[in-house]
Amino acid sequence: MPGMSDATRGRILFGGDYNPEQWPEETWHEDVRLMKEAGVNSVTLGVFSWARLEPRPGERNFGWLDRLMDLMHDHGIGVVLATPTSSPPPWLGRLHPETLPRDEDGRTEWWGSRQHFSHSSAAYRRYAAAITEDLAARYGGHPALRMWHINNEYCTYDWGDEAEAAFRRWLQEKYGTLDALNEAWGTAFWSQGYGDWYEVLPPRRAHYMKNPTQVLDFKRFTSDALLECYLTERDIVARHSPDIPVTTNFMALWQGLDAWAWAEREDVVSIDVYPDPRDPFGGQFGALVHDMTRSQARGGPWMVMEQAAGPVNWRGVNHPKPAGLNRLWSLQAVARGADAVCYFQWRQSRQGCEKFHSGMVSHAGEHGRTFQEVKRIGAELAVLSEKVTDTQVEAAEVAVLLDWNAWWASRQDGRLSFEADYPQIVRAWHRALWEAHTTVDFAHPEHDLSAYKLVVVPQLYLMTDTAVDRLVTYAEGGGTLVAGFQTGVADEDDRVRAGGMDARLRDLFGIRVLHEWWPLDAGEKADVEGFHGTLWSEEIEAADDVDAVTPYKGGELDGLPAVLRKGRAWYVSTLPEPHALRTLLADIAAEAGVRPALAGLPAGVEAVRRGGLLFLLNHGRDGVTVPVPGRHRDLLTGADVTDGVELGRYGVAVLERVP
């Protein structure tokens, strides 16, 4: 990673959030012993330490952190030092109640948890900048420092007074005039026309459904307001330590931040990922998150900032990870490009809300299964480091388009179906490609797509003119394009385009008329020639120049096209069942010349190539034999492999070709 010292350059970072202020100081030395035993080379300090660092306004208590920084350095463990601004101390809310966020009903969110700050509060920003300035001045040159971690999981909404004023300023900058705002928001509907800027409010509690474009803009504003907070702190630490990389951690597929915009402002893109160990497709969810994060890094480094060594504590039922699953998912992240594999948290807490959230050292201690598995992972990462650090995943030939604006707009109160959930649609399409052993990138719809043989659009309800032009240019330039239902319906102001779909896209896909959308009930299926569709269907009239049509069978849409193809452009007006979507996309990909990472893989086995290595990961509970042509050496076991490898339950092999 850029900016790393010689002590950690060329090594996969391995460690996690360390909260030593929760423990007596004699425990710190025991922690260091166990860290060294486990191969930990990085810890994150200070994430929730504001009250300890600043017990009273303006007072600084750095002695304990001085000792910890020195202790880590003395034992060769690097520090990712966090600014503590995600959890202000109680005195800030008491002395400055305007720093506390308010929900859409006007209720205050009090201290006693975390993330209780108004992103638009001048007082919050002032105190956050001050503690960041002093941290950076004190530790910016410390030899243990490897990276800055700003705040933590930015996710706070605020409908309060200062947020109201900031939202109004944001809108004035975006639209310039009230006439432009009224046009964009469609305020002629329900007598919402604004005659004075002071009438414009955040979308607070309303009698009935809210203006969807007002809600959309508020989500855009919130992402931008939080980004301002991040950039302020980022710039402070960068001024004191210009060679130290800066990050903040995203939550996987969280709708509150436009991760494309944020990632451009990070030196290292980092993610928190917590698949459910009881989810039979938890591994696919992890692959999706890794592909998405790697793509947001645009060729730069990225890291798993948080994962769980065992159970979490926020699901309805929190299951532990079976033996081997932590290792499997950790090595999966490395296979898909991660240069760091870290956890929340190092030592499982004994008090507080997360005492049942797992740690690398669980309540069972060093002899527990969790820590013993962590030791194995640390040892294997040390073996892999010199082979994979600073290498890239083999270039993907397929791009999946993802856009937060389309997601936000699709969630409006007045939508046709609450069953058609954008993240689940994206996950279904990614799963089909994952099961077909096809490595993918994610891309923003306004990115240059020309490098890809196949572009997949699970759904983009909202599309800018630029995004539409990108798709048309890509397809007309010889690329293969496949899009799912309700794509290209609305423009950037959530205004339905004439005809219910952008005319350029209708022409591209061979749609003469889109008569009606026919959403399906939960569990309802649409009969299509050769498969069943779920979630959605559409009453479409095909143009004369389409090359192929797969029709609906029976019901109101009998004989009408469910799938259309015109040239290299495909439109799928329903969500095919998993096996059908997998077959459809695999066939389209093969026709486009896309090659799987490895042919002939058993079901449940994932294959990814990185830096000349072939990672094979068995997500099944039964052992399998994986055919691999040629001679290889398994770096994890040192064994020679000829023409195939045996993978046990949750087994992993990392193969290097032998001449």
C-alpha distance (Angstrom), angle and dihedral (degrees) to the residues before:
residue distance angle dihedral
M1 . . .
P2 3.81 . .
G3 3.77 116.3 .
M4 3.80 95.7 18.9
S5 3.78 117.9 140.9
D6 3.79 123.2 -121.6
A7 3.81 88.2 -95.1
T8 3.80 93.0 71.3
R9 3.81 106.0 16.1
G10 3.79 109.8 120.3
R11 3.81 93.7 21.2
I12 3.77 131.5 107.2
L13 3.80 105.6 -119.5
F14 3.79 110.9 -119.4
G15 3.78 125.8 -177.8
G16 3.76 138.5 67.4
D17 3.79 151.6 -133.6
Y18 3.79 108.6 -33.9
N19 3.81 118.7 -161.7
P20 3.82 103.9 -176.5
E21 3.80 92.6 158.8
Q22 3.82 85.7 75.1
W23 3.82 91.1 61.9
P24 3.82 137.7 58.0
E25 3.79 112.1 -95.2
E26 3.79 94.2 -111.6
T27 3.82 87.4 66.4
W28 3.81 90.4 62.5
H29 3.79 93.0 71.6
E30 3.79 91.1 48.2
D31 3.81 87.5 51.2
V32 3.79 91.8 53.2
R33 3.80 91.1 51.0
L34 3.79 91.3 52.4
M35 3.81 92.6 43.9
K36 3.78 90.8 55.6
E37 3.80 90.3 47.2
A38 3.81 90.6 52.0
G39 3.79 95.6 46.5
V40 3.82 93.5 -112.9
N41 3.80 110.3 166.7
S42 3.81 100.6 168.2
V43 3.80 137.2 42.8
T44 3.78 131.1 -178.8
L45 3.80 113.3 -133.0
G46 3.77 134.7 -170.4
V47 3.79 102.7 18.2
F48 3.81 94.2 137.8
S49 3.80 100.4 18.0
W50 3.81 104.2 107.3
A51 3.81 95.4 111.4
R52 3.81 89.8 49.0
L53 3.80 93.9 46.6
E54 3.81 95.1 43.2
P55 3.82 107.4 24.4
R56 3.82 91.1 168.8
P57 3.81 130.6 18.4
G58 3.79 109.5 -68.8
E59 3.81 94.9 -3.1
R60 3.81 116.0 123.3
N61 3.80 125.9 -152.1
F62 3.81 105.8 -176.1
G63 3.81 100.6 143.8
W64 3.79 96.2 95.4
L65 3.82 91.5 47.0
D66 3.82 90.8 48.0
R67 3.80 89.2 56.6
L68 3.79 92.4 47.2
M69 3.79 94.7 48.6
D70 3.80 89.9 50.1
L71 3.81 91.8 45.4
M72 3.80 91.8 52.9
H73 3.79 92.5 47.2
D74 3.80 92.7 48.2
H75 3.81 89.1 57.2
G76 3.81 97.4 43.2
I77 3.80 95.4 -107.8
G78 3.79 116.3 138.4
V79 3.78 123.2 -139.2
V80 3.79 129.4 -133.3
L81 3.80 97.1 -159.7
A82 3.78 116.5 -152.5
T83 3.75 129.6 -153.5
P84 3.83 103.7 -127.2
T85 3.79 96.5 -138.6
S86 3.81 99.2 117.9
S87 3.81 91.3 76.9
P88 3.83 114.8 37.5
P89 3.81 118.8 -159.9
P90 3.82 118.4 -101.3
W91 3.81 92.2 -108.4
L92 3.80 91.0 65.5
G93 3.81 92.8 58.5
R94 3.81 91.8 42.6
L95 3.80 95.1 50.6
H96 3.80 95.7 34.2
P97 3.80 109.7 29.6
E98 3.80 88.3 172.1
T99 3.82 87.2 74.0
L100 3.80 90.4 67.4
P101 3.82 116.4 92.3
R102 3.78 122.9 -123.8
D103 3.78 126.5 -146.7
E104 3.80 125.7 -130.2
D105 3.82 90.4 -85.1
G106 3.82 91.5 54.9
R107 3.80 94.4 -107.7
T108 3.80 116.3 145.3
E109 3.79 121.1 -121.0
W110 3.79 103.7 -138.6
W111 3.78 131.7 -155.1
G112 3.79 118.2 -92.0
S113 3.78 97.0 89.7
R114 3.81 127.4 40.0
Q115 3.83 140.1 -87.5
H116 3.83 88.4 44.0
F117 3.79 97.4 147.6
S118 3.77 135.7 108.6
H119 3.79 108.4 -125.7
S120 3.81 89.4 -151.4
S121 3.82 97.7 48.3
A122 3.81 112.0 118.0
A123 3.81 90.3 -153.8
Y124 3.82 92.8 51.6
R125 3.79 91.7 48.9
R126 3.81 91.2 48.0
Y127 3.81 94.9 51.7
A128 3.81 92.4 41.0
A129 3.79 91.1 53.0
A130 3.82 91.6 47.5
I131 3.82 96.1 53.7
T132 3.81 89.9 43.1
E133 3.80 91.1 50.9
D134 3.79 92.5 52.2
L135 3.80 93.5 45.1
A136 3.77 91.7 50.2
A137 3.81 93.4 46.4
R138 3.79 91.8 50.4
Y139 3.81 101.4 41.6
G140 3.81 105.5 21.1
G141 3.80 90.2 100.7
H142 3.80 98.8 35.8
P143 3.83 111.5 127.7
A144 3.81 92.3 -133.4
L145 3.81 93.4 59.4
R146 3.81 113.2 108.0
M147 3.79 103.6 157.3
W148 3.79 143.6 -3.0
H149 3.81 118.8 -121.6
I150 3.82 111.0 -161.4
N151 3.82 117.2 -148.3
N152 3.82 113.6 -46.8
E153 3.81 134.1 -93.2
Y154 3.81 96.6 -18.6
C155 3.80 103.3 -140.6
T156 3.82 110.8 134.4
Y157 3.80 121.5 133.1
D158 3.79 119.8 -165.5
W159 3.81 130.6 -169.6
G160 3.83 94.9 175.8
D161 3.79 131.8 122.4
E162 3.80 98.9 -86.5
A163 3.79 90.1 44.9
E164 3.80 87.9 51.1
A165 3.81 91.5 54.9
A166 3.81 92.1 44.6
F167 3.82 91.6 48.5
R168 3.79 89.6 52.3
R169 3.81 91.4 51.1
W170 3.80 90.1 48.1
L171 3.81 90.4 52.7
Q172 3.80 92.8 47.1
E173 3.79 89.6 53.8
K174 3.80 92.3 46.5
Y175 3.81 99.2 44.8
G176 3.79 106.0 19.6
T177 3.80 95.2 -155.7
L178 3.77 137.4 42.7
D179 3.80 89.5 -123.4
A180 3.80 89.4 60.5
L181 3.80 91.8 46.9
N182 3.82 92.1 48.7
E183 3.81 89.9 50.4
A184 3.81 93.4 48.4
W185 3.79 94.1 45.7
G186 3.82 94.8 43.7
T187 3.81 90.7 -129.7
A188 3.80 91.9 170.3
F189 3.81 82.6 83.8
W190 3.84 113.4 89.2
S191 3.81 93.7 -3.0
Q192 3.80 94.2 -76.9
G193 3.81 97.9 143.6
Y194 3.82 113.2 143.2
G195 3.81 120.8 -139.7
D196 3.81 98.4 174.8
W197 3.80 131.0 34.6
Y198 3.83 90.1 -128.7
E199 3.81 88.8 65.6
V200 3.83 90.2 63.5
L201 3.81 111.4 96.2
P202 3.78 138.6 170.0
P203 3.82 111.4 -90.0
R204 3.80 95.8 -87.3
R205 3.80 126.5 170.0
A206 3.81 109.4 -43.9
H207 3.79 134.5 -173.8
Y208 3.80 93.3 -115.0
M209 3.78 137.7 -7.5
K210 3.80 116.6 -19.7
N211 3.78 127.5 -125.5
P212 3.82 101.6 -84.3
T213 3.81 95.9 -146.7
Q214 3.81 90.7 49.9
V215 3.82 88.1 53.2
L216 3.81 90.7 45.9
D217 3.79 92.1 52.1
F218 3.81 90.9 46.7
K219 3.80 89.4 56.4
R220 3.79 90.1 48.8
F221 3.80 89.9 48.4
T222 3.82 92.9 49.2
S223 3.80 91.9 52.3
D224 3.81 89.7 49.1
A225 3.82 94.1 45.6
L226 3.79 92.2 52.4
L227 3.80 89.0 45.8
E228 3.81 89.0 56.1
C229 3.81 88.6 56.0
Y230 3.79 90.9 50.4
L231 3.80 94.0 47.0
T232 3.80 92.5 50.5
E233 3.79 92.1 55.7
R234 3.80 93.2 38.7
D235 3.78 91.4 55.4
I236 3.81 91.9 49.2
V237 3.80 95.2 53.7
A238 3.81 92.0 40.7
R239 3.80 90.2 55.7
H240 3.80 91.2 55.7
S241 3.83 96.6 39.9
P242 3.82 110.2 19.8
D243 3.82 94.1 172.7
I244 3.81 95.9 53.5
P245 3.84 114.9 92.0
V246 3.80 120.2 -123.1
T247 3.80 129.5 -145.6
T248 3.77 144.1 159.6
N249 3.77 124.8 -157.2
F250 3.80 124.0 -109.1
M251 3.78 123.3 -153.9
A252 3.78 114.2 -124.7
L253 3.80 112.3 -92.1
W254 3.79 92.6 -17.9
Q255 3.78 111.0 165.7
G256 3.81 98.8 -146.6
L257 3.81 101.5 77.8
D258 3.78 129.5 50.0
A259 3.78 93.7 -128.8
W260 3.82 93.2 -168.7
A261 3.80 90.7 61.5
W262 3.80 93.6 42.7
A263 3.80 96.5 47.3
E264 3.80 91.1 59.3
R265 3.82 87.5 64.0
E266 3.81 97.2 51.2
D267 3.79 128.6 86.7
V268 3.80 89.0 -153.7
V269 3.80 122.7 21.7
S270 3.79 112.2 -139.8
I271 3.79 133.5 -172.8
D272 3.79 140.0 -167.5
V273 3.80 110.2 -140.9
Y274 3.79 126.5 -177.1
P275 3.82 114.5 171.2
D276 3.79 114.2 -172.8
P277 3.83 108.5 -106.5
R278 3.81 88.8 -144.3
D279 3.81 92.6 54.8
P280 3.82 108.3 101.0
F281 3.81 86.7 -149.0
G282 3.78 96.6 44.2
G283 3.79 88.5 116.6
Q284 3.79 90.8 55.0
F285 3.80 90.3 50.6
G286 3.79 89.0 52.5
A287 3.81 90.5 49.6
L288 3.81 90.3 50.8
V289 3.80 92.5 51.1
H290 3.80 92.0 46.5
D291 3.81 92.2 48.6
M292 3.80 90.2 48.3
T293 3.81 94.5 48.2
R294 3.81 93.7 44.6
S295 3.80 88.7 51.1
Q296 3.78 92.8 49.4
A297 3.81 88.0 53.4
R298 3.85 87.8 59.4
G299 3.80 93.3 -148.2
G300 3.80 94.9 -35.9
P301 3.80 126.7 112.5
W302 3.78 121.8 -72.9
M303 3.77 134.5 -178.1
V304 3.75 143.9 -161.2
M305 3.80 97.9 -120.9
E306 3.79 95.0 179.6
Q307 3.78 137.3 18.9
A308 3.79 132.0 143.2
A309 3.79 124.4 -101.7
G310 3.81 87.9 -158.5
P311 3.81 135.1 -15.2
V312 3.78 126.1 -8.7
N313 3.80 121.2 -142.5
W314 3.80 105.8 -134.7
R315 3.80 104.8 72.0
G316 3.79 122.2 90.4
V317 3.80 88.5 -106.8
N318 3.80 116.9 16.3
H319 3.77 112.0 -149.9
P320 3.81 124.4 -167.8
K321 3.77 121.4 -122.6
P322 3.80 113.3 -97.9
A323 3.79 116.2 -119.9
G324 3.78 110.2 -71.0
L325 3.81 98.7 16.7
N326 3.81 95.4 98.7
R327 3.81 89.4 53.4
L328 3.80 92.8 46.1
W329 3.80 94.6 51.7
S330 3.81 92.8 42.7
L331 3.79 92.7 53.7
Q332 3.80 90.0 43.6
A333 3.81 88.3 61.6
V334 3.81 90.4 52.0
A335 3.81 90.7 47.9
R336 3.79 90.2 54.4
G337 3.78 94.0 50.4
A338 3.80 110.4 -82.6
D339 3.80 116.9 150.1
A340 3.80 92.5 -168.4
V341 3.80 134.1 41.5
C342 3.80 111.6 -166.6
Y343 3.79 139.0 160.3
F344 3.71 145.5 -144.5
Q345 2.93 99.8 -104.3
W346 3.83 144.9 14.0
R347 3.80 100.3 -161.2
Q348 3.80 121.3 20.7
S349 3.80 109.8 -113.4
R350 3.78 120.9 -116.1
Q351 3.81 95.3 -156.1
G352 3.77 137.8 31.0
C353 3.78 134.3 43.0
E354 3.79 95.1 -50.2
K355 3.79 102.0 50.0
F356 3.80 88.9 113.9
H357 3.81 93.1 47.1
S358 3.78 107.2 100.4
G359 3.79 126.7 -110.3
M360 3.78 134.0 -163.3
V361 3.80 83.7 -105.1
S362 3.79 105.0 43.2
H363 3.80 128.6 -162.8
A364 3.83 85.3 -88.2
G365 3.80 88.7 67.5
E366 3.78 129.8 -147.2
H367 3.81 93.8 -28.9
G368 3.79 93.2 54.3
R369 3.79 121.5 107.7
T370 3.80 92.7 -114.5
F371 3.80 94.9 60.2
Q372 3.78 92.8 41.9
E373 3.80 89.5 55.3
V374 3.80 90.5 46.8
K375 3.81 88.9 55.0
R376 3.79 90.8 53.7
I377 3.80 92.0 49.7
G378 3.80 91.2 49.5
A379 3.80 91.7 51.4
E380 3.80 92.7 48.9
L381 3.79 93.3 47.4
A382 3.80 88.4 53.5
V383 3.82 89.0 55.4
L384 3.80 92.8 48.1
S385 3.80 97.4 43.0
E386 3.78 99.0 85.8
K387 3.81 90.8 47.0
V388 3.81 101.3 47.4
T389 3.81 109.5 23.9
D390 3.82 110.9 111.2
T391 3.82 91.4 9.5
Q392 3.78 126.8 118.1
V393 3.78 134.5 -130.8
E394 3.80 110.2 -104.4
A395 3.80 108.3 -83.6
A396 3.79 111.2 -87.3
E397 3.79 119.0 -126.4
V398 3.81 93.6 -160.5
A399 3.81 129.1 64.5
V400 3.81 124.7 -162.9
L401 3.80 113.1 -157.2
L402 3.79 118.2 -132.6
D403 3.81 128.7 174.4
W404 3.79 130.8 176.6
N405 3.82 92.9 -153.6
A406 3.79 90.1 57.7
W407 3.80 89.2 47.6
W408 3.81 93.5 49.7
A409 3.79 93.2 47.6
S410 3.81 93.0 47.8
R411 3.83 90.8 58.2
Q412 3.81 96.2 64.8
D413 3.79 118.5 135.7
G414 3.80 94.0 -117.2
R415 3.80 98.0 55.9
L416 3.79 122.5 133.8
S417 3.80 96.7 -119.7
F418 3.76 133.6 21.7
E419 3.82 87.5 -168.8
A420 3.80 92.3 68.2
D421 3.81 98.1 79.2
Y422 3.81 115.0 -179.9
P423 3.83 99.2 -139.2
Q424 3.80 91.3 48.4
I425 3.80 90.7 50.1
V426 3.81 91.0 50.5
R427 3.78 90.0 47.0
A428 3.82 92.0 50.6
W429 3.81 92.6 54.0
H430 3.80 92.9 44.1
R431 3.80 89.8 49.0
A432 3.80 90.1 55.3
L433 3.81 90.8 54.1
W434 3.81 92.6 42.5
E435 3.80 91.4 52.5
A436 3.81 88.1 49.3
H437 3.86 87.3 56.5
T438 3.80 92.5 -117.1
T439 3.80 118.0 146.9
V440 3.81 111.7 -142.0
D441 3.76 141.1 -170.6
F442 3.76 123.2 -144.3
A443 3.78 116.6 -131.9
H444 3.78 138.8 -174.3
P445 3.83 111.2 -114.0
E446 3.81 90.2 -118.3
H447 3.82 93.7 54.2
D448 3.79 122.6 106.4
L449 3.81 103.7 -93.0
S450 3.80 99.5 -178.7
A451 3.83 94.9 107.4
Y452 3.81 93.3 64.8
K453 3.79 127.8 85.5
L454 3.80 91.5 -155.4
V455 3.81 131.5 27.1
V456 3.79 117.7 -164.4
V457 3.81 123.1 -161.6
P458 3.81 109.9 -170.8
Q459 3.80 88.8 -177.0
L460 3.79 136.1 -32.7
Y461 3.78 106.8 179.5
L462 3.82 91.4 173.1
M463 3.79 119.7 44.6
T464 3.78 131.6 170.3
D465 3.78 119.3 -135.0
T466 3.81 87.8 -108.0
A467 3.79 91.1 55.5
V468 3.80 92.1 49.1
D469 3.78 90.6 49.2
R470 3.82 90.1 50.6
L471 3.81 91.4 55.7
V472 3.79 94.1 45.8
T473 3.80 92.4 47.0
Y474 3.80 91.1 47.5
A475 3.82 93.8 51.1
E476 3.80 94.6 42.0
G477 3.80 88.1 50.5
G478 3.80 91.3 61.1
G479 3.79 101.6 -90.5
T480 3.80 121.7 136.8
L481 3.80 114.2 -118.9
V482 3.81 130.3 -172.7
A483 3.81 122.2 -179.2
G484 3.77 134.1 -174.4
F485 3.77 131.1 -136.0
Q486 3.82 124.5 -59.6
T487 3.78 94.0 22.7
G488 3.79 118.3 151.9
V489 3.80 95.0 10.3
A490 3.82 99.4 132.2
D491 3.79 138.7 28.9
E492 3.82 125.0 -127.6
D493 3.83 91.3 -77.6
D494 3.83 91.2 53.3
R495 3.79 89.7 -107.6
V496 3.81 110.8 151.0
R497 3.76 109.0 -116.7
A498 3.79 118.4 -122.0
G499 3.78 109.3 -84.5
G500 3.82 93.7 20.8
M501 3.83 92.4 -86.3
D502 3.77 131.4 51.4
A503 3.81 108.1 -84.2
R504 3.81 91.8 -130.6
L505 3.79 90.4 56.8
R506 3.81 93.1 45.5
D507 3.78 88.7 54.8
L508 3.81 91.7 44.8
F509 3.82 93.5 53.0
G510 3.81 96.7 37.8
I511 3.82 98.0 -110.3
R512 3.80 114.8 150.9
V513 3.81 95.8 -180.0
L514 3.79 133.8 1.8
H515 3.81 98.5 -153.8
E516 3.82 103.2 177.7
W517 3.78 143.5 -13.9
W518 3.82 112.7 -122.7
P519 3.82 109.4 -164.6
L520 3.79 116.2 -164.8
D521 3.79 127.7 -131.6
A522 3.79 121.4 -114.3
G523 3.80 107.2 -73.1
E524 3.81 93.1 9.1
K525 3.79 117.0 129.5
A526 3.77 132.7 -157.4
D527 3.80 116.0 -142.0
V528 3.78 111.7 -126.8
E529 3.78 127.2 174.9
G530 3.81 103.1 -86.2
F531 3.82 99.7 2.0
H532 3.80 147.5 22.9
G533 3.78 125.6 -100.0
T534 3.81 125.9 -145.1
L535 3.83 138.3 -162.2
W536 3.78 97.5 11.7
S537 3.79 149.2 20.9
E538 3.79 134.6 -179.2
E539 3.78 137.3 -147.0
I540 3.79 100.9 -128.5
E541 3.79 131.9 171.2
A542 3.79 111.3 -151.7
A543 3.78 122.8 -135.5
D544 3.79 120.3 -119.5
D545 3.80 93.7 -109.0
V546 3.82 99.5 60.2
D547 3.78 115.3 123.4
A548 3.80 99.7 -150.3
V549 3.78 139.9 8.5
T550 3.80 129.9 -167.7
P551 3.82 105.7 -161.4
Y552 3.77 136.0 -147.1
K553 3.80 113.7 -112.7
G554 3.79 120.8 -139.7
G555 3.77 129.7 -16.4
E556 3.79 126.5 63.3
L557 3.80 93.3 -37.9
D558 3.81 97.9 47.9
G559 3.80 110.5 154.6
L560 3.80 95.0 4.4
P561 3.81 118.8 121.5
A562 3.80 118.8 -87.9
V563 3.81 92.5 172.9
L564 3.79 124.4 25.8
R565 3.76 130.9 -171.0
K566 3.77 127.0 -166.4
G567 3.78 113.2 173.9
R568 3.82 106.3 -50.5
A569 3.81 94.4 -20.5
W570 3.81 120.4 98.2
Y571 3.79 129.4 -172.7
V572 3.82 121.7 -164.5
S573 3.81 112.1 -165.6
T574 3.81 96.2 -168.9
L575 3.80 137.5 35.2
P576 3.81 106.0 -101.6
E577 3.78 117.5 -143.0
P578 3.82 111.9 -91.6
H579 3.81 98.8 -95.3
A580 3.80 91.4 45.3
L581 3.80 94.0 48.9
R582 3.81 90.0 47.3
T583 3.80 91.8 51.6
L584 3.80 92.9 45.2
L585 3.80 94.5 50.3
A586 3.80 93.5 41.8
D587 3.81 90.1 53.7
I588 3.80 92.8 46.8
A589 3.81 91.1 46.7
A590 3.80 92.7 49.5
E591 3.80 91.0 50.3
A592 3.81 88.7 50.9
G593 3.80 90.3 53.6
V594 3.80 96.9 -107.6
R595 3.80 113.3 155.8
P596 3.80 123.9 -150.2
A597 3.79 116.7 -125.5
L598 3.81 89.1 -111.4
A599 3.79 130.1 -0.4
G600 3.79 124.6 -129.6
L601 3.80 98.4 26.5
P602 3.81 119.2 165.0
A603 3.80 117.5 -116.7
G604 3.77 113.2 -81.8
V605 3.79 94.9 24.4
E606 3.78 117.0 117.8
A607 3.81 122.4 -155.8
V608 3.80 123.0 -165.6
R609 3.79 130.1 168.0
R610 3.78 120.7 -144.5
G611 3.78 128.9 167.0
G612 3.78 94.1 -15.5
L613 3.82 92.7 -49.6
L614 3.78 127.0 113.6
F615 3.81 114.2 -140.1
L616 3.81 115.3 -158.7
L617 3.81 116.4 -170.2
N618 3.79 124.4 -176.4
H619 3.80 110.6 -151.8
G620 3.78 92.0 -179.4
R621 3.79 129.4 96.3
D622 3.82 91.7 -131.1
G623 3.77 128.2 70.9
V624 3.81 118.8 -105.7
T625 3.78 139.7 -171.5
V626 3.80 113.7 -126.6
P627 3.82 117.2 -159.7
V628 3.81 111.1 -135.5
P629 3.81 116.3 174.9
G630 3.80 116.7 -133.6
R631 3.79 134.7 12.7
H632 3.80 122.1 -49.5
R633 3.77 141.4 163.2
D634 3.81 121.0 -131.7
L635 3.79 105.3 -132.5
L636 3.81 92.1 -158.5
T637 3.80 95.8 56.5
G638 3.80 103.5 17.4
A639 3.81 88.9 -127.9
D640 3.79 122.8 143.3
V641 3.79 113.6 -119.3
T642 3.77 123.0 -157.0
D643 3.81 120.5 -173.6
G644 3.79 94.4 -29.1
V645 3.78 149.0 17.2
E646 3.79 134.2 -140.2
L647 3.81 115.2 -130.5
G648 3.78 119.9 -169.0
R649 3.78 126.8 -156.0
Y650 3.84 107.6 -41.9
G651 3.80 86.2 -5.7
V652 3.81 125.2 168.7
A653 3.78 132.3 -162.3
V654 3.80 126.1 -176.5
L655 3.77 108.2 -161.1
E656 3.78 128.8 -160.6
R657 3.78 117.1 -169.2
V658 3.79 115.5 -113.8
P659 3.84 115.8 -147.7
